[in-house]
Amino acid sequence: MDAAQVKQEIEAQLTGSEVFPSGEGCNFAVTVVGEVFAGLTPVKKQQLVYGCLNQHIADGSIHALTIKAYTPDQWAKVNG
């Protein structure tokens, strides 16, 4: 698994989201930005992203995953 595949998996399942992955091998970090996170708690946001990659986590393709998830408004404030 590579960062491009991680990006593709998440974007395919969280329509309209932007994914910024980094990492290699089986350790990745992703920043995901999308309206899909509006109104969700930080835990629910992470669960949503984990759900996109559960199969790869279960089969060992992904060993470690760090997630940052933002709505577009939150992302704008972080990068203000």
C-alpha positions, -999 to +999 in steps of 0.1 A: +000+000+000+013+035-007+001+070+000-017+074-033-037+043-026-047+055+008-058+088-007-078+070-034-096+047-009-107+076+014-117+099-014-138+071-030-158+066+002-159+102+015-173+119-016-162+155-019-134+152+006-098+162+000-071+138+013-035+148+020-016+116+028+020+110+038+039+080+048+051+047+033+052+010+039+025+004+064+026+037+084+006+066+072-007+100+083-037+116+066-054+149+068-089+148+054-110+179+047-147+176+039-182+188+047-189+152+057-173+160+091-197+189+099-213+184+133-192+154+142-171+150+173-134+144+169-139+107+177-167+103+151-145+120+125-117+095+131-141+066+131-154+077+097-119+078+082-109+045+099-140+029+083-127+037+049-095+017+056-107-011+079-100-038+054-064-026+050-059-023+088-073-058+093-051-074+067-019-056+079-014-034+049-018-005+072-002-009+106-003+027+119-026+055+109-026+091+122-057+110+113-065+147+113-101+155+100-115+190+094-145+206+078-135+232+052-141+260+076-119+244+103-092+238+077-093+274+067-088+285+103-059+260+108-042+273+077-053+309+082 
